Amino acid sequence: MGRPTADSPIWDRSGADKRSAVNAMFADIAGNYDALNRMMSLNQDTRWRAIAAAKVAPKPGEVALDLCAGTGDFMPHLLKAVGSTGAVIGMDFCVPMLEQASKKSLPNLAQGDAVQLPLQSAAVDVVTVGWGIRNVPDIDAAHQEIFRVLRPGGRFVSLDMAIPRNPVIRSGSRFVSKHILPRLGARFGAQTAYTYLPESTERFWSRDALADSMRKAGFVDVDFADLMFGNICLHFGRKK
Ligand SMILES: C[S@@+](CC[C@H](N)C(=O)[O-])C[C@H]1O[C@@H](n2cnc3c(N)ncnc32)[C@H](O)[C@@H]1O
C-alpha cells in the first residue's frame, strides 16, 4: 500500500492533508448538517449532547469551551448551565459551520484549530467536544491543548462514534453505516461525508487508546461510557 496522497480518500489521509480535506468536507455540508444529524441519529443527538454536558457539570459562573463546535448545538446545554454570570466559547476551524452557528444567535463564536487553540493556558473550566476528535489528525496534540487551556479542577468530555463491542450489534451497525448512511447522505448531496463517517469510525482509536492519550496529556480520573449500544462513546477526564 502506497503513502496516502491528496488523491486518497479523506479517511486515508493524515497531517495537514487530512486537516484541509476535513475542513472542506464540513464546509460543503454546513447548510445541511443539522438536518442530516437529526435524521441519521434518529433525533437522538440532542439527548447525547445533554448526557455529555452533564458529565462535566458546568456550574453557574464558569467558562466553557465547546471545541469543534460546528453549528453550535452543544452550546445551549452549556449556556443554560453556566448562566448569565458564566461564558461559553464555541470554537471550530471551519468558517461555514460557524456561520450556521451564528444564525442561531450564539455568543462567542471563534475560529480556531484543536491542536493550536488561540486561548491562554488555564483559561476555561470545562471543554466539550462533540464528534470532533476523530477528525483531528493529531489526537495526542489536541488532548494536550485541551489540557493546557483547562484550569486546575477543569473537566473535559468528548463524545464520538465508536465500534460496538457486542459482535451482533457490531455487524448490524456496520451494515447500516456502510450501506444505508452513504445512500441517505447522497440524497442530500453529502455522500462523501456519510461515507467518511463509517470509514473514519473504523479507523478511529479504540476506547482504551483514547483514554491512554488523555492520561498521557495529564488528565486524571479518565473513564469512558457507551451510548446507543456502543455506537457512541463518551470519554471524560479531569485536570488535577
Ligand atoms: C461532526 S462535526 C460536529 C459539530 C458539533 N460538535 C456537533 O456536536 O454537532 C465536527 C466538527 O469538527 C470540526 N473540526 C474538525 N477538525 C477540527 C480541528 N482540527 N480544529 C477545529 N475544528 C475541527 C469540523 O469543522 C466540524 O465542524
Ligand as a Chemical Component Dictionary entry (heavy atoms), coordinates in Angstrom:
data_LIG
# 
_chem_comp.id                   LIG 
_chem_comp.type                 NON-POLYMER 
_chem_comp.pdbx_formal_charge   0 
_chem_comp.three_letter_code    LIG 
# 
loop_
_chem_comp_atom.comp_id 
_chem_comp_atom.atom_id 
_chem_comp_atom.alt_atom_id 
_chem_comp_atom.type_symbol 
_chem_comp_atom.charge 
_chem_comp_atom.model_Cartn_x 
_chem_comp_atom.model_Cartn_y 
_chem_comp_atom.model_Cartn_z 
_chem_comp_atom.pdbx_ordinal 
LIG C1  C1  C 0  -19.175 16.254 13.094 1  
LIG S1  S1  S 1  -18.970 17.978 13.348 2  
LIG C2  C2  C 0  -19.551 18.164 14.992 3  
LIG C3  C3  C 0  -20.130 19.508 15.283 4  
LIG C4  C4  C 0  -20.709 19.686 16.690 5  
LIG N1  N1  N 0  -19.699 19.488 17.710 6  
LIG C5  C5  C 0  -21.882 18.801 16.956 7  
LIG O1  O1  O 0  -21.977 18.301 18.088 8  
LIG O2  O2  O -1 -22.745 18.649 16.092 9  
LIG C6  C6  C 0  -17.220 18.071 13.558 10 
LIG C7  C7  C 0  -16.704 19.489 13.608 11 
LIG O3  O3  O 0  -15.324 19.455 13.962 12 
LIG C8  C8  C 0  -14.658 20.494 13.269 13 
LIG N2  N2  N 0  -13.223 20.178 13.241 14 
LIG C9  C9  C 0  -12.633 19.105 12.689 15 
LIG N3  N3  N 0  -11.294 19.170 12.862 16 
LIG C10 C10 C 0  -11.048 20.314 13.571 17 
LIG C11 C11 C 0  -9.864  20.920 14.059 18 
LIG N4  N4  N 0  -8.660  20.388 13.852 19 
LIG N5  N5  N 0  -9.977  22.075 14.746 20 
LIG C12 C12 C 0  -11.183 22.650 14.949 21 
LIG N6  N6  N 0  -12.353 22.123 14.480 22 
LIG C13 C13 C 0  -12.279 20.968 13.811 23 
LIG C14 C14 C 0  -15.328 20.486 11.899 24 
LIG O4  O4  O 0  -15.141 21.691 11.206 25 
LIG C15 C15 C 0  -16.790 20.233 12.277 26 
LIG O5  O5  O 0  -17.493 21.439 12.441 27 
# 
loop_
_chem_comp_bond.comp_id 
_chem_comp_bond.atom_id_1 
_chem_comp_bond.atom_id_2 
_chem_comp_bond.value_order 
_chem_comp_bond.pdbx_ordinal 
LIG C1  S1  SING 1  
LIG S1  C2  SING 2  
LIG S1  C6  SING 3  
LIG C2  C3  SING 4  
LIG C3  C4  SING 5  
LIG C4  N1  SING 6  
LIG C4  C5  SING 7  
LIG C5  O1  DOUB 8  
LIG C5  O2  SING 9  
LIG C6  C7  SING 10 
LIG C7  O3  SING 11 
LIG C7  C15 SING 12 
LIG O3  C8  SING 13 
LIG C8  N2  SING 14 
LIG C8  C14 SING 15 
LIG N2  C9  SING 16 
LIG N2  C13 SING 17 
LIG C9  N3  DOUB 18 
LIG N3  C10 SING 19 
LIG C10 C11 SING 20 
LIG C10 C13 DOUB 21 
LIG C11 N4  SING 22 
LIG C11 N5  DOUB 23 
LIG N5  C12 SING 24 
LIG C12 N6  DOUB 25 
LIG N6  C13 SING 26 
LIG C14 O4  SING 27 
LIG C14 C15 SING 28 
LIG C15 O5  SING 29 
# 
